[in-house]
Amino acid sequence: MTQPTPQLPAPQVPAPQDATPQDAGSAPPRRGATARVLTTLGVLLGVVAIGSGALILVDLAMYETTTQHETYEPAGSVVLLADGHVTVAAAEGDVEVDAVAQRGLRGPRYSAQESADRLEITHRCGWSLITSPRCSGGLEVTLPADTEVEVRTANGDVVASGLAGDLVLSSNNGRVEASEIGGPLTADSDNGDIAVTGAVGDVRASTANGRVSLVDVDGTVDADSQNGDVVIEAVTGDASGTTSNGSVEITQVDGDVRARTSNGRVTVVGDRRPVALTIQTSNGRETVNGPTDPDAARTVEIRSSNGDVEYIVP
């Protein structure tokens, strides 16, 4: 009887050396935390940009200008606080106010406070979560000439004329102009020119970035600019003009003169009366063409760190 042939086990074939369990059906590698954060941030910035653009379009579509008129009894002191252009002029009668509002998604708020002999008018946009670049609160005011007036605006020009009381004009970002002023004047701007033409009384003018021009002042003047030219002309009292970066030109001053700049030219035009002169420049030319006397009653000081300096008489 024939015996069955035994079945031998199949030979084992070794797996390739470079094979790994992830070779077949493995999941893609996970992104790092930094990549996920950057992606999320990019999405958020995109949403913000789209939202901001939409708000700008809505703000533009809703834009309008309106004027509100109010009348108040005369007051010894009037304070005007605004976010836009302000004009104030002398006129007989009551205090007349035109509040000019420019609005889009939001607009300025108007208010008036009367107490004793004082009137304070506010027309400002104020703080809000909703930004509106077209929001502006301006004022156009007429009042009795002898009123004491203070004007402060956050963003706009200030124009005053014909006033005779104490006057303070200030703008954070705008030009300040005053003409035919009958009392002491203080004018300042953080970013804008200052121009005064015709004033009876002392004038102080200062700007961080702009030109200062004071012409025809019956009093003393003090003009200062951090970055801009200074021009002073026809002054009956003393005159001081200084700037950090710009030229200084002073003419027709009856009193003492002080003219200084860190970087620029300085010119003082005198008359034929002798003056006690101090003139100096660290880097430039010195020119003296006029009578001087160290014992003279009137003094003229001219200095520049970098620029020509001159005292001349026509």
GUPAVEX-774844 format. One line per 3 residues: number of its first residue (from 1); their letters; for each residue x, y, z of N, C-alpha, C. Coordinates in steps of 0.05 Angstrom, whole numbers, plus 5000, padded with zeros to 4 digits. Last residue first. Example, Ala and Ser with C-alpha at 12.3 -4.5 7.8 and 13.67 -1.06 7.14 Angstrom:
# GUPAVEX-774844
2 = SA = 5257 4955 5142 5273 4979 5143 5258 5001 5157 ~ 5264 4886 5156 5246 4910 5156 5264 4934 5156 .
This chain:
# GUPAVEX-774844
314 = PVI = 5355 7981 5083 5351 7989 5055 5364 8016 5049 ~ 5399 7944 5122 5382 7968 5122 5379 7978 5093 ~ 5407 7879 5151 5410 7898 5129 5391 7921 5133 .
311 = YEV = 5438 7825 5175 5424 7848 5184 5429 7870 5163 ~ 5438 7754 5166 5443 7781 5156 5426 7802 5170 ~ 5464 7689 5158 5451 7708 5175 5458 7736 5165 .
308 = DGN = 5458 7623 5128 5467 7651 5127 5451 7668 5147 ~ 5464 7562 5168 5451 7580 5148 5463 7608 5149 ~ 5457 7531 5223 5465 7523 5196 5451 7540 5175 .
305 = SSR = 5444 7559 5268 5463 7537 5271 5474 7529 5243 ~ 5437 7629 5275 5430 7605 5260 5452 7584 5264 ~ 5413 7691 5301 5428 7667 5304 5418 7645 5286 .
302 = IEV = 5410 7756 5323 5406 7739 5299 5424 7715 5302 ~ 5381 7808 5358 5396 7782 5361 5389 7764 5337 ~ 5383 7874 5373 5376 7855 5352 5394 7831 5356 .
299 = TRA = 5357 7927 5415 5375 7904 5411 5364 7886 5388 ~ 5359 7997 5430 5346 7974 5417 5366 7952 5411 ~ 5397 8031 5453 5374 8022 5469 5361 7997 5457 .
296 = ADP = 5468 8020 5444 5442 8028 5434 5419 8016 5451 ~ 5519 8004 5454 5505 8018 5476 5477 8028 5467 ~ 5539 7983 5407 5535 7965 5430 5520 7978 5453 .
293 = DTP = 5511 7998 5347 5523 8011 5370 5518 7993 5394 ~ 5506 8001 5275 5505 7986 5300 5519 8002 5322 ~ 5474 8011 5212 5488 8022 5235 5484 8006 5261 .
290 = GNV = 5485 7959 5162 5469 7978 5176 5483 7988 5201 ~ 5498 7904 5144 5497 7928 5127 5477 7948 5140 ~ 5529 7845 5152 5519 7867 5168 5521 7892 5150 .
287 = TER = 5528 7775 5146 5527 7801 5132 5515 7822 5150 ~ 5559 7713 5147 5548 7735 5163 5550 7761 5148 ~ 5545 7648 5122 5557 7674 5118 5543 7695 5135 .
284 = GNS = 5555 7585 5157 5542 7603 5137 5556 7630 5136 ~ 5549 7555 5213 5557 7546 5186 5542 7563 5165 ~ 5537 7582 5258 5558 7561 5260 5567 7552 5232 .
281 = TQI = 5529 7652 5265 5522 7628 5251 5544 7607 5254 ~ 5506 7713 5294 5524 7690 5295 5512 7667 5278 ~ 5501 7776 5324 5497 7761 5300 5516 7738 5299 .
278 = TLA = 5475 7828 5358 5488 7802 5362 5481 7785 5338 ~ 5475 7899 5364 5472 7875 5347 5488 7851 5357 ~ 5440 7951 5381 5461 7934 5393 5457 7906 5381 .
275 = VPR = 5430 7998 5327 5421 7977 5345 5445 7963 5357 ~ 5414 8063 5299 5433 8043 5308 5420 8023 5327 ~ 5365 8073 5249 5373 8077 5277 5392 8056 5285 .
272 = RDG = 5347 8062 5199 5373 8075 5201 5381 8082 5229 ~ 5320 7996 5206 5318 8023 5195 5346 8036 5200 ~ 5328 7926 5183 5324 7948 5203 5320 7975 5189 .
269 = VVT = 5312 7861 5173 5314 7887 5159 5308 7909 5179 ~ 5342 7800 5181 5329 7822 5195 5334 7848 5180 ~ 5342 7733 5164 5345 7760 5154 5329 7779 5171 .
266 = VRG = 5370 7670 5164 5357 7690 5180 5363 7717 5169 ~ 5361 7603 5137 5371 7631 5134 5356 7650 5153 ~ 5371 7541 5174 5358 7559 5154 5371 7587 5154 .
263 = NST = 5364 7510 5229 5372 7502 5202 5357 7519 5182 ~ 5350 7535 5275 5371 7514 5277 5381 7507 5249 ~ 5342 7606 5284 5335 7581 5271 5357 7561 5274 .
260 = RAR = 5318 7669 5309 5335 7645 5311 5324 7622 5295 ~ 5315 7734 5330 5309 7716 5307 5329 7693 5308 ~ 5289 7788 5363 5303 7762 5367 5295 7743 5345 .
257 = VDG = 5289 7857 5373 5285 7835 5354 5302 7811 5363 ~ 5254 7913 5403 5276 7894 5402 5268 7870 5384 ~ 5211 7954 5362 5224 7946 5386 5247 7928 5382 .
254 = DVQ = 5193 7962 5310 5201 7985 5325 5216 7977 5351 ~ 5206 7929 5250 5199 7925 5278 5210 7949 5294 ~ 5213 7916 5193 5197 7939 5203 5187 7934 5232 .
251 = TIE = 5219 7845 5189 5223 7872 5178 5205 7891 5192 ~ 5247 7781 5188 5234 7801 5204 5240 7829 5194 ~ 5248 7714 5174 5250 7740 5161 5234 7760 5178 .
248 = VSG = 5277 7651 5176 5264 7672 5192 5269 7698 5178 ~ 5268 7583 5150 5280 7610 5150 5264 7629 5168 ~ 5275 7519 5183 5263 7538 5165 5277 7565 5166 .
245 = NST = 5270 7487 5238 5277 7479 5210 5262 7497 5191 ~ 5257 7512 5285 5277 7491 5285 5287 7485 5257 ~ 5249 7582 5295 5241 7558 5282 5264 7538 5284 .
242 = TGS = 5225 7645 5319 5243 7622 5321 5231 7599 5306 ~ 5221 7713 5333 5214 7692 5313 5234 7670 5314 ~ 5196 7767 5367 5212 7744 5369 5203 7723 5349 .
239 = ADG = 5194 7837 5377 5187 7814 5360 5207 7792 5364 ~ 5162 7893 5411 5184 7874 5407 5174 7851 5390 ~ 5117 7935 5373 5131 7927 5397 5155 7909 5391 .
236 = TVA = 5097 7943 5322 5104 7967 5338 5120 7960 5363 ~ 5113 7914 5260 5106 7909 5288 5115 7933 5305 ~ 5121 7893 5203 5106 7916 5212 5095 7912 5240 .
233 = EIV = 5126 7822 5201 5129 7848 5187 5110 7869 5200 ~ 5154 7758 5200 5143 7779 5217 5148 7806 5203 ~ 5154 7691 5186 5155 7717 5174 5140 7737 5192 .
230 = VDG = 5184 7628 5186 5172 7649 5203 5176 7676 5189 ~ 5176 7562 5159 5186 7589 5158 5171 7607 5177 ~ 5181 7499 5195 5168 7518 5177 5181 7545 5179 .
227 = NQS = 5176 7465 5248 5184 7458 5221 5169 7475 5200 ~ 5163 7492 5294 5182 7470 5295 5193 7463 5268 ~ 5157 7561 5303 5150 7538 5287 5171 7516 5291 .
224 = DAD = 5132 7620 5333 5149 7596 5335 5138 7574 5317 ~ 5130 7688 5353 5123 7668 5333 5143 7645 5334 ~ 5106 7740 5385 5123 7717 5391 5114 7695 5372 .
221 = VTG = 5101 7811 5389 5095 7786 5376 5115 7765 5384 ~ 5068 7869 5417 5091 7851 5414 5082 7825 5401 ~ 5032 7917 5376 5037 7903 5401 5063 7887 5398 .
218 = DVD = 5000 7917 5324 5005 7939 5342 5008 7928 5371 ~ 5020 7887 5266 5012 7882 5293 5020 7906 5310 ~ 5030 7869 5209 5015 7892 5218 5003 7888 5246 .
215 = VLS = 5033 7798 5207 5036 7824 5192 5018 7845 5204 ~ 5060 7737 5212 5047 7757 5228 5054 7784 5216 ~ 5061 7671 5196 5063 7697 5184 5047 7717 5201 .
212 = VRG = 5090 7608 5196 5078 7628 5213 5083 7655 5200 ~ 5079 7543 5168 5090 7570 5166 5075 7589 5184 ~ 5088 7479 5202 5075 7498 5184 5089 7525 5185 .
209 = NAT = 5083 7443 5255 5090 7438 5227 5075 7456 5209 ~ 5071 7465 5304 5091 7444 5303 5100 7439 5274 ~ 5065 7535 5318 5056 7511 5303 5078 7490 5303 .
206 = SAR = 5042 7594 5349 5059 7571 5349 5048 7548 5333 ~ 5039 7661 5370 5032 7641 5349 5052 7619 5349 ~ 5014 7716 5402 5031 7692 5406 5021 7671 5386 .
203 = VDG = 5010 7785 5405 5003 7761 5389 5024 7740 5395 ~ 4980 7842 5437 5001 7823 5435 4991 7797 5420 ~ 4944 7891 5397 4948 7875 5421 4971 7855 5416 .
200 = VAG = 4911 7889 5341 4917 7909 5361 4920 7894 5388 ~ 4928 7866 5276 4920 7860 5304 4929 7883 5322 ~ 4936 7844 5214 4921 7866 5228 4913 7858 5256 .
197 = TVA = 4937 7778 5202 4939 7804 5188 4923 7825 5202 ~ 4966 7716 5211 4952 7738 5225 4958 7764 5210 ~ 4968 7649 5201 4970 7674 5188 4953 7695 5202 .
194 = IDG = 4998 7586 5205 4984 7607 5221 4989 7634 5207 ~ 4990 7519 5178 5000 7546 5178 4985 7564 5197 ~ 4993 7456 5215 4981 7475 5197 4994 7503 5199 .
191 = NDS = 4989 7419 5265 4997 7413 5238 4982 7432 5219 ~ 4977 7442 5313 4996 7420 5313 5006 7414 5285 ~ 4973 7511 5325 4965 7488 5309 4986 7466 5312 .
188 = DAT = 4950 7572 5355 4968 7549 5353 4955 7527 5337 ~ 4948 7638 5381 4940 7620 5359 4960 7597 5358 ~ 4922 7689 5418 4939 7666 5420 4929 7646 5398 .
185 = LPG = 4918 7760 5424 4912 7736 5408 4932 7714 5414 ~ 4886 7818 5449 4907 7799 5450 4899 7772 5437 ~ 4845 7855 5401 4854 7848 5427 4876 7828 5426 .
182 = GIE = 4824 7861 5350 4827 7884 5366 4836 7879 5394 ~ 4841 7839 5285 4836 7831 5313 4842 7855 5332 ~ 4843 7832 5228 4829 7855 5241 4821 7848 5270 .
179 = SAE = 4845 7761 5225 4848 7787 5212 4832 7808 5227 ~ 4873 7696 5224 4859 7717 5240 4865 7744 5226 ~ 4874 7625 5216 4876 7652 5204 4861 7672 5222 .
176 = VRG = 4904 7563 5216 4892 7583 5233 4897 7611 5221 ~ 4894 7498 5188 4905 7525 5186 4890 7544 5205 ~ 4900 7434 5222 4888 7454 5204 4901 7481 5206 .
173 = NNS = 4895 7398 5272 4903 7392 5244 4889 7410 5225 ~ 4882 7422 5319 4901 7399 5319 4912 7394 5292 ~ 4879 7491 5330 4871 7469 5313 4891 7447 5316 .
170 = SLV = 4855 7550 5363 4872 7526 5364 4861 7504 5345 ~ 4855 7614 5390 4848 7598 5367 4867 7574 5365 ~ 4831 7661 5433 4848 7637 5432 4838 7620 5409 .
167 = LDG = 4827 7728 5452 4821 7709 5431 4841 7686 5432 ~ 4793 7781 5485 4815 7761 5486 4807 7738 5468 ~ 4757 7822 5436 4762 7810 5462 4786 7792 5462 .
164 = ALG = 4748 7835 5383 4764 7853 5399 4770 7843 5427 ~ 4744 7811 5315 4740 7807 5344 4758 7825 5360 ~ 4752 7809 5259 4737 7831 5271 4732 7829 5301 .
161 = SAV = 4754 7738 5249 4757 7765 5239 4740 7785 5255 ~ 4782 7673 5240 4769 7693 5258 4774 7720 5246 ~ 4781 7605 5226 4783 7632 5214 4768 7651 5232 .
158 = VDG = 4812 7543 5225 4799 7563 5242 4803 7590 5230 ~ 4804 7478 5194 4814 7505 5195 4798 7522 5215 ~ 4807 7413 5227 4796 7433 5210 4809 7460 5213 .
155 = NAT = 4800 7376 5278 4809 7371 5250 4795 7390 5232 ~ 4788 7395 5329 4806 7372 5326 4816 7368 5298 ~ 4788 7462 5353 4778 7442 5334 4798 7419 5331 .
152 = RVE = 4770 7514 5393 4787 7490 5392 4774 7470 5374 ~ 4768 7581 5412 4761 7561 5392 4781 7538 5392 ~ 4743 7630 5454 4762 7608 5452 4752 7588 5432 .
149 = VET = 4733 7699 5465 4727 7676 5449 4750 7656 5451 ~ 4697 7751 5493 4721 7735 5497 4716 7708 5484 ~ 4668 7802 5454 4665 7776 5468 4692 7763 5470 .
146 = DAP = 4665 7849 5425 4681 7849 5449 4679 7823 5465 ~ 4631 7839 5380 4660 7841 5376 4676 7838 5402 ~ 4579 7789 5385 4589 7816 5390 4620 7817 5391 .
143 = LTV = 4581 7739 5331 4576 7747 5359 4587 7776 5363 ~ 4572 7682 5290 4576 7711 5292 4567 7719 5320 ~ 4599 7621 5265 4588 7636 5287 4593 7666 5283 .
140 = ELG = 4597 7557 5244 4598 7584 5233 4584 7603 5252 ~ 4628 7495 5253 4613 7516 5265 4618 7542 5250 ~ 4626 7423 5240 4637 7450 5237 4618 7470 5250 .
137 = GSC = 4642 7359 5247 4623 7378 5260 4635 7406 5259 ~ 4642 7300 5209 4654 7326 5215 4633 7344 5226 ~ 4654 7238 5179 4641 7252 5201 4656 7277 5208 .
134 = RPS = 4680 7209 5142 4666 7233 5133 4652 7248 5155 ~ 4699 7163 5166 4719 7184 5158 4706 7210 5149 ~ 4675 7131 5216 4664 7144 5193 4682 7167 5186 .
131 = TIL = 4671 7071 5255 4687 7093 5244 4674 7105 5219 ~ 4640 7049 5310 4636 7052 5281 4652 7076 5272 ~ 4651 7057 5363 4661 7032 5351 4659 7033 5320 .
128 = SWG = 4670 7125 5377 4650 7106 5370 4664 7081 5359 ~ 4677 7191 5405 4688 7164 5400 4665 7145 5395 ~ 4660 7252 5368 4665 7235 5391 4674 7208 5384 .
125 = CRH = 4644 7293 5334 4637 7265 5328 4640 7247 5352 ~ 4617 7356 5358 4639 7337 5354 4628 7309 5348 ~ 4607 7414 5380 4597 7400 5356 4619 7380 5347 .
122 = TIE = 4588 7455 5433 4604 7432 5425 4591 7419 5400 ~ 4594 7516 5465 4580 7502 5444 4599 7480 5434 ~ 4582 7553 5522 4600 7533 5510 4584 7517 5490 .
119 = LRD = 4581 7616 5550 4567 7599 5532 4587 7580 5519 ~ 4575 7655 5609 4591 7638 5593 4573 7619 5575 ~ 4557 7680 5655 4563 7697 5631 4580 7681 5611 .
116 = ASE = 4518 7628 5677 4527 7655 5685 4532 7671 5659 ~ 4518 7583 5625 4520 7586 5654 4532 7613 5660 ~ 4497 7538 5576 4497 7566 5584 4499 7567 5615 .
113 = QAS = 4517 7494 5527 4514 7497 5556 4517 7527 5563 ~ 4497 7454 5474 4503 7481 5483 4498 7482 5513 ~ 4514 7406 5422 4503 7413 5448 4512 7441 5456 .
110 = YRP = 4512 7356 5372 4512 7384 5379 4500 7389 5407 ~ 4552 7305 5345 4531 7312 5364 4534 7342 5372 ~ 4563 7281 5277 4570 7295 5302 4546 7301 5319 .
107 = GRL = 4544 7214 5255 4548 7243 5252 4556 7255 5278 ~ 4554 7153 5217 4548 7168 5242 4554 7197 5237 ~ 4557 7139 5165 4545 7120 5183 4539 7132 5210 .
104 = GRQ = 4559 7205 5155 4555 7180 5139 4542 7160 5156 ~ 4558 7276 5154 4554 7250 5167 4551 7229 5146 ~ 4572 7340 5174 4576 7321 5153 4575 7293 5165 .
101 = AVA = 4540 7398 5196 4546 7370 5201 4550 7355 5176 ~ 4546 7460 5221 4548 7446 5195 4557 7417 5201 ~ 4510 7504 5255 4525 7480 5260 4523 7463 5234 .
98 = DVE = 4511 7571 5263 4504 7551 5243 4522 7527 5247 ~ 4491 7618 5310 4507 7594 5305 4495 7577 5282 ~ 4497 7681 5339 4484 7665 5318 4502 7642 5310 .
95 = VDG = 4485 7718 5393 4504 7698 5383 4489 7680 5364 ~ 4454 7782 5376 4458 7757 5391 4481 7740 5380 ~ 4487 7844 5358 4463 7827 5364 4470 7803 5380 .
92 = EAA = 4537 7854 5307 4520 7863 5329 4496 7844 5333 ~ 4594 7813 5297 4569 7824 5287 4552 7832 5311 ~ 4655 7781 5279 4641 7800 5296 4616 7810 5282 .
89 = AVT = 4662 7710 5270 4665 7738 5262 4648 7756 5279 ~ 4690 7647 5259 4677 7664 5279 4683 7693 5271 ~ 4689 7582 5234 4692 7610 5228 4677 7626 5250 .
86 = VHG = 4718 7518 5230 4704 7538 5247 4710 7566 5237 ~ 4714 7451 5207 4721 7478 5201 4704 7497 5219 ~ 4710 7402 5260 4712 7410 5233 4720 7440 5230 .
83 = DAL = 4697 7390 5311 4712 7370 5297 4717 7378 5268 ~ 4698 7438 5367 4688 7426 5342 4707 7404 5332 ~ 4677 7486 5411 4692 7461 5409 4681 7445 5386 .
80 = LVV = 4680 7550 5434 4671 7534 5412 4689 7510 5409 ~ 4658 7593 5484 4677 7572 5478 4665 7555 5456 ~ 4653 7660 5504 4642 7639 5486 4664 7619 5479 .
77 = SGA = 4637 7707 5552 4656 7688 5543 4642 7666 5527 ~ 4593 7741 5558 4619 7752 5560 4641 7734 5550 ~ 4540 7732 5510 4554 7724 5534 4582 7736 5535 .
74 = PEY = 4475 7743 5482 4504 7749 5483 4515 7741 5510 ~ 4432 7686 5473 4437 7712 5484 4467 7718 5485 ~ 4430 7649 5411 4434 7651 5440 4438 7680 5448 .
71 = TEH = 4404 7606 5361 4409 7634 5370 4410 7634 5400 ~ 4421 7560 5308 4413 7565 5335 4420 7594 5342 ~ 4411 7516 5253 4415 7543 5262 4404 7547 5291 .
68 = QTT = 4445 7465 5219 4426 7471 5241 4432 7499 5251 ~ 4454 7431 5159 4460 7455 5175 4437 7461 5194 ~ 4486 7373 5130 4462 7387 5140 4471 7411 5157 .
65 = TEY = 4506 7328 5081 4513 7352 5096 4488 7367 5105 ~ 4517 7257 5076 4501 7281 5072 4512 7304 5089 ~ 4526 7188 5060 4538 7215 5065 4518 7237 5058 .
62 = MAL = 4511 7137 5049 4495 7151 5068 4504 7180 5073 ~ 4550 7118 5014 4523 7120 5005 4505 7136 5023 ~ 4595 7119 5048 4594 7137 5024 4565 7140 5014 .
59 = DVL = 4581 7079 5083 4586 7106 5093 4584 7126 5071 ~ 4580 7035 5049 4555 7044 5062 4558 7072 5072 ~ 4634 7034 5035 4614 7038 5014 4587 7047 5026 .
56 = ILA = 4657 7024 5085 4664 7049 5070 4643 7054 5049 ~ 4635 6974 5097 4628 6997 5113 4634 7023 5099 ~ 4661 6943 5058 4631 6946 5057 4622 6970 5073 .
53 = GSG = 4714 6947 5075 4706 6957 5048 4676 6962 5046 ~ 4709 6921 5124 4716 6949 5123 4709 6962 5096 ~ 4696 6869 5107 4677 6884 5123 4683 6914 5122 .
50 = IAV = 4742 6855 5079 4717 6856 5064 4696 6872 5080 ~ 4779 6858 5121 4782 6875 5097 4756 6878 5082 ~ 4759 6818 5155 4760 6846 5164 4762 6865 5141 .
47 = VGL = 4766 6773 5123 4739 6780 5131 4738 6810 5140 ~ 4821 6773 5119 4805 6776 5095 4777 6784 5102 ~ 4835 6765 5172 4843 6790 5159 4826 6795 5134 .
44 = LVG = 4815 6712 5178 4804 6734 5194 4810 6761 5181 ~ 4848 6684 5143 4819 6684 5138 4806 6708 5153 ~ 4898 6692 5166 4893 6702 5139 4863 6704 5133 .
41 = LTT = 4891 6666 5215 4895 6695 5215 4890 6706 5187 ~ 4886 6613 5197 4863 6626 5210 4866 6656 5210 ~ 4937 6607 5176 4914 6604 5158 4890 6618 5171 .
38 = LVR = 4969 6613 5221 4972 6631 5199 4948 6630 5180 ~ 4951 6568 5251 4947 6595 5261 4949 6616 5239 ~ 4968 6526 5219 4939 6529 5224 4933 6558 5234 .
35 = ATA = 5023 6533 5220 5009 6535 5195 4979 6540 5199 ~ 5033 6523 5275 5039 6550 5263 5024 6554 5237 ~ 5021 6469 5281 5004 6489 5294 5009 6517 5282 .
32 = GRR = 5029 6432 5219 5037 6442 5244 5018 6463 5255 ~ 4987 6381 5188 5000 6407 5188 5007 6416 5216 ~ 5001 6310 5183 4986 6332 5195 5001 6358 5193 .
29 = PPA = 5008 6272 5122 5019 6283 5147 5003 6307 5157 ~ 4953 6229 5101 4973 6250 5096 4983 6261 5122 ~ 4950 6158 5120 4938 6185 5119 4960 6206 5114 .
26 = SGA = 4961 6098 5078 4968 6116 5101 4955 6143 5097 ~ 4954 6057 5041 4931 6068 5053 4937 6086 5077 ~ 5018 6033 5050 4992 6027 5037 4970 6039 5054 .
23 = DQP = 5060 6052 5081 5062 6053 5052 5035 6049 5039 ~ 5062 6048 5136 5047 6071 5125 5046 6071 5095 ~ 5095 6006 5150 5066 6002 5152 5050 6025 5140 .
20 = TAD = 5146 6002 5098 5136 6011 5124 5107 6007 5126 ~ 5202 5977 5064 5173 5977 5067 5167 5986 5095 ~ 5255 5970 5054 5245 5997 5057 5215 5999 5060 .
17 = QPA = 5265 5914 5050 5277 5928 5072 5264 5956 5076 ~ 5209 5871 5035 5230 5890 5026 5239 5907 5050 ~ 5201 5809 5071 5190 5835 5062 5213 5853 5054 .
14 = PVQ = 5217 5742 5049 5221 5766 5067 5211 5792 5054 ~ 5174 5689 5042 5189 5709 5027 5193 5734 5044 ~ 5175 5623 5063 5170 5651 5071 5187 5670 5055 .
11 = PAP = 5150 5566 5026 5173 5583 5036 5164 5612 5042 ~ 5097 5526 5052 5107 5544 5031 5130 5561 5042 ~ 5111 5460 5082 5101 5489 5083 5113 5506 5062 .
8 = LQP = 5097 5399 5046 5116 5417 5059 5105 5445 5060 ~ 5060 5342 5057 5060 5369 5046 5079 5387 5061 ~ 5082 5273 5042 5077 5295 5062 5078 5323 5048 .
5 = TPQ = 5047 5227 5002 5070 5245 5004 5065 5267 5023 ~ 5020 5165 5029 5016 5193 5018 5041 5210 5022 ~ 5045 5099 5011 5042 5119 5032 5039 5147 5019 .
2 = TM = 5011 5042 4982 5028 5066 4978 5022 5087 4999 ~ 5017 4976 5000 5000 5000 5000 5018 5025 5000 .
